[in-house]
Amino acid sequence: MAPLDQATIYGVSDVGFAAGRRLASAGLEVTIADESLKTAVRLPKADSAVLSTLFGEDTLSPIVPLSECISRSAVLVFSPKLKSSGAEGRAEQLLRLKEVGQSLGKGCIVLNVVPLSLGGNKSFVGILEEQSGLKAGTDFTYVYAPASSEGGSPVGGIMGKPLTKKLSAALGLPSALTDVDTAELMFVGYTLRKYLEKAVQASMYRDLSVTVRPDRTLYIDDLSKGFFEVQLLMEGLQQGDPLLHFAAGAMRSLSSYMKILESFIRLQVRNRGLKAIRSRILVLWSIDQFEMKAEKSRLLSMLLAELREVFGEVEYWNPHDPEGRERSRPLLSERYQVVVTCSAQDSKLIDSSRPSPGQVVVTATLPPEVA
């Protein structure tokens, strides 16, 4: 059995890093495992530790083999970066689970923060049991507390012995845990309620003639929160399931908004006497490269594909990239007739950098507007 002060974060992601910081503050020795490089580094005790520097060439953190790291852990947080979707995403997650299961030690507490569709936990636990030869609830404790894009874990389920209050707080778990199947269903309901509210608002702006304004400003960045779960339900639910109807409606509203945004940008280009095919568009969206669910990246791909079907040149700039942080504004931004800001943070950035004369700044809000 592993020492009670050893914890491993499996996955270099924002959610995993936050969990690691909490566990370290609670006195545990935390190791963060890079699921791609198959190595792990110790998380420094200092609060100033930054995820982007832990796995760089100049890291001073001790590096340990991944299998050794997992086998010695009393607590393991499963939080890999979910880059792919569909069959490719499921195959990638299966490989990650097998890797964890093969080195899982008896007595370990496994916390899964990755959202799953209905029935997903049964498969998840089955793979761990098959690979480890251990029994969930008896030989190891399994906790399902999916991370919400709105922050925290709104629901949680456990299979095994109750956790201590100190450990439960360090893991950021809800005060009351249910069984895993109930938590799975509750999270699906939570996700749909949260996202459908935004989807209804998005569907109100089905054409550019709607002039009513919402109570609060929503950007496409806000629409990205919960997108992973809705896409997951679309892929995992059976035909005829009422929940699939809600998920499909949310996706249709999102697709409709993309077309409205494209139409609005095309209108601004035409009003300035330009042709769409000769126009140059710059999309500005601050995206964390360690985002676990890659929701913004997925939505960005959809947006760029929509715009590139119409406009001559469409480029993307991320102020969070290392190169982006080295300058206060996009390189050669004067080349672009239209800059599209995708979050409130990006709108502030472009305001402070003073757009070029004649340049149009479009906010990707509900509804789209000219800044």
N, C-alpha and C positions, 0 to 999 in steps of 0.2 A: 504494500500500500504506500502511496506517495506521501511525502511530508505535507502537513496541512497548510504550510505557508507558500506552496508552489502553485502558480497559476499561469496558464498559457492562453494567449489570444491567438486563435487560428484565423489569420487573414489580416492583411494590411489595409484596413478600412477606417473611415471616420468613426463608425459605430463601435468597432472593436477597440480603437485607440481610447475612446471615451470610457469604455468599460475597464480597460487596463489602468487608466489614470485613477479611477475610483478604487479599484482593488489595491493599487500601490499605496494610496492614501490610507487604506484600511490596514496596512502593514504587511501585505503579501509581496512576495518576490515575483514579479511579473515578467514574462517573456512574450514577445510578439513574434509570431511565426509568419514568414513570407511564403504563401502557398505556391507561388510561382518559382521562387529561387530555391525552395526546399531547405531554407536555413532560418534561424531564429536569432534574435538579439534581445538582450536584457533591457528592460525599460528603466532608464535612470530614475532615481528617486526625485530628482529636481522637477518642480512644476513647470520649468521652462522647456522641458523636452518637446521637440517638434517632430511629428511623424515623418516629414519629408527628409529629415537629416539622419534618421536612425539606420536607414539602409543604403546610405550613400557610400562612395568610395572612401571618404575620409572619416567614416564612423569610428568612434572609440569604444563602442559598446561591444562586450564579449559576444562572439558568434558561437552558437551551439547547433549540433545536428537536429533536424526536425523530429525524427523518431524518438530520440532521447528526450527531447523537450516534452513531447506529448506523454510518453510513458511515465514521466516523473511528476505529472501534474495532478494536484488534488482538485483543481478547478480548470475547466476548459471552456472557453467562449468561442462558439462557432460563428465567425463573422467574415467570411471571405468576400472579396469584391465580385459582384455578379455582373460580369461584363456582357454575357450573351443571354438570349432569350430563346424560347421554343425548345426544340429537340437538342440543339447545341448546348443551351444553358443547362438542361437536365443532365446531359452526359457529363458536363464539366462538374456539376455539383456531385454526381455519383462518384467521380474520381476523388474529389475532395473528401467525401464521407468515408470512402474505403481507406484512404490514407490515414484518417483519424482513427477509424475502427481498428486497424491493424496494430496500432501502438497504444490503444486505450488501456489504462490500468484499472484494476479492481478498486472500488471505492471512490472513483472519480465522479465529480459533479459536472455534467455536460449541460451548458446553457446554449440553446440555439436561439439566436436573435433574427434569423432569416425567415421572413414571412413565407408560409406555405399555403397551398390551396387545400380544400377539404379532402381529408384522407392522406395528406402529405406526411403527417407525423408518424403514421403507422409504417409507411415505407421508410422514412428516415431512421426510426428506431430499429426497424428490421435489419437494415444494412449494417448499423453499428453492432448489433448483436451477432450477426453472421460473421463479420470480420474479426470481432474481438473474442468470440466464444463466451461472452458475458451476458447476463440477463438484466435488462433494464428494470429498475425498481427494486432489484435485489442486490446485484453486483455493482451496479452504478446507478446514480440518480440522473434522471433526464428532466430538464426544465425547458419549457417552450414559452418564451417571452419575446414575441416578434417586435422589432423596432419600428415605430411609427415615423413617417416622414415629418410629422408635426412635432416630433420630439418625444423621447422616452418610450416606455413599453406600457400601453394602456391595459393589457391583459396578460395573464400568465397562468400556466398550468404545470403541474409537477407529477412525476412518476417516481416515487421513492420516498425516502425519509425527509421530513420537514427540515428546512435550512435554519440556521441560527439567524436571529434578527440582524446581527452585525453583517453577516455574509449576504443576506438578502438585500440589505440596504446598499452594500458595496456593489452588488450586481445591478442595482437600479430596478429591482422587481416591484410590482404592485404589492400593496399591503396584504391583500387576500389572494391566494392562489387556488385555482380550481383544478379539476383533472384536465389532462392535455386535450382530449377531444372537445370538451366544452370551451376551453380557451381558443382552440382553433376556429370554432364556429363563431365565437364572440368577436374575434378579430376580423373575420370576414364581414360581419355586420357593421362593426365600427368603421372599417375602411370604406364600405359602400355608402354609409350615411355621410361620412366626411366628404367623399369625392362627389357624390351625386349633387350635393349642395352647389359645388362649383360647376358641375356639368350643366345643371339647370340654368345657371347664370350665363354660361358660355352659349347655350342654345338660344338664349334670348336675342343674341346679336347675330341672327342668321343672314342679315343683309345690312348694308351700310346706311339704310334709311332710318334705323332705330337710333333715336337720339337720347333716350332715357339713360341716366348715369347710375351706377350702383352705389350703395352706401359706402363701400370702401373699395379702394383701387386694387384690382387683382391683375398681376402680370402672368405671362406664360410660365414664369418661374414658380408661381403659386400653383398653376395647373399641373406642374410636374410632380408635386407632392401627393403620393398615392397612386401615381401612374404605374409603378411596378406591380402593385397588388392587383389593380384592375386588369392589367395585361396577363397576370398570372391566372386570374379567374377565367379570363377568356380562353386560355389554353387548357385549363384543368377541369372545368365544370362540364357535365354531360349535357347534351342537347335536351331541352325540355325542362331543365332546372330553372326555377323562377329567378334565382340569383344571377344566372347567365344573362337573362333579359336586362337586368339593371346594369351589369357590367358592359354589355354590348351598347346600351344606350349612352353610357358615359363615354365610350370610345368614339361613337358617332358624333357626339357633341364636340369632342376634341378635334376630330378630323374636320368638322364643319368650321371650327374657329380658325384652323390653319388656312383654309381657303379664304375666309373673310379677311384675315391678316394680309394674305397675298394680294387680294383685290384692293385693299386699302393702299398698300404700297404702290401698286400699279397705277392707281388713281393719282397719287402724289407725283409720280414720274410723268404721267400724261399731262397734268396741270402745268408742268414746267417745260412742256414742249419736247419731251424726250421720248424715245421709243424704248420699250421694255428690253428688247434684245440688245440694245446698246447701253443699257444702264448698269452701273456698278453698285452693288449692295454690300454693306458690311454689317454682319450680325455680331452684336456685342453681348456676351453672356458669361458671367463669372461662375465657373463650375469647379468644384473641389475635385482634384484628380483622385482623391481617395474615397469618394462617395461610394458607399457600399452597394446601394441598389442601382446606381448609374441611371437614375430616373431622368435627370437633366440631360445627360448625354444621349439617351434614347430619344427623348423628345426633340433635342437639337437635330439629330439625324433626320427625323421626320420633317422638321421645319426647313432644313437646308435642301432636302429633296424636293419639297413643294416649290420653293423659290427658284431653284435651278432649272425647273421646267419652263420658267417664264422669262427670267432675267439673264442678261448676257454674262455677268460675272457676279458670283456670290461668294464672299469670303467670311471666315469666322475668326474672331479674336477673343481669347480668354485671358482676362487680367490676372487670373490665378496661376497661369503657367509661369515657370521661372523666367522665361523671356519677357512675358507680359509685365511682370513686376519690375523689370529693369527700366521700363519707360512709362511715362505717365499717360501716354495715348498710343493708339495703334500706329504702327509704321505706315507711312505714306497714306494716312487717313484722308488727305485732301483728294485722293484719287476717286473717292466714293461719293456718289451723289446722294445716297441715302444711308443713314446709320440706324439700325434697329436695336433698341435697348430692351433686354428681356427681363430685367428685374429693377427694383427701386435703386439698388446699389449701382447698377450700370447706368441708370439715368443720372444719378448724382455725379458719377465719374465723367460722363460725357459733358455734363454742364460745366464741371470744373476745368475741363481741358479746352473749352471754348471751341465749338464746331467751326469749320471753315465757312466763310461767307457763301451763301447760296446752298449750303448743305442742308438737307432735310433730316431731322431726327424724328423717327417714328417710335413711339412707345408701344411695345407688344402687350397692351393691356386689354381689359374687357370694358368697352370696345377699344380698338386701336385709336391712337390720337397722334397728332403732330405736337411735339414738345415746344 
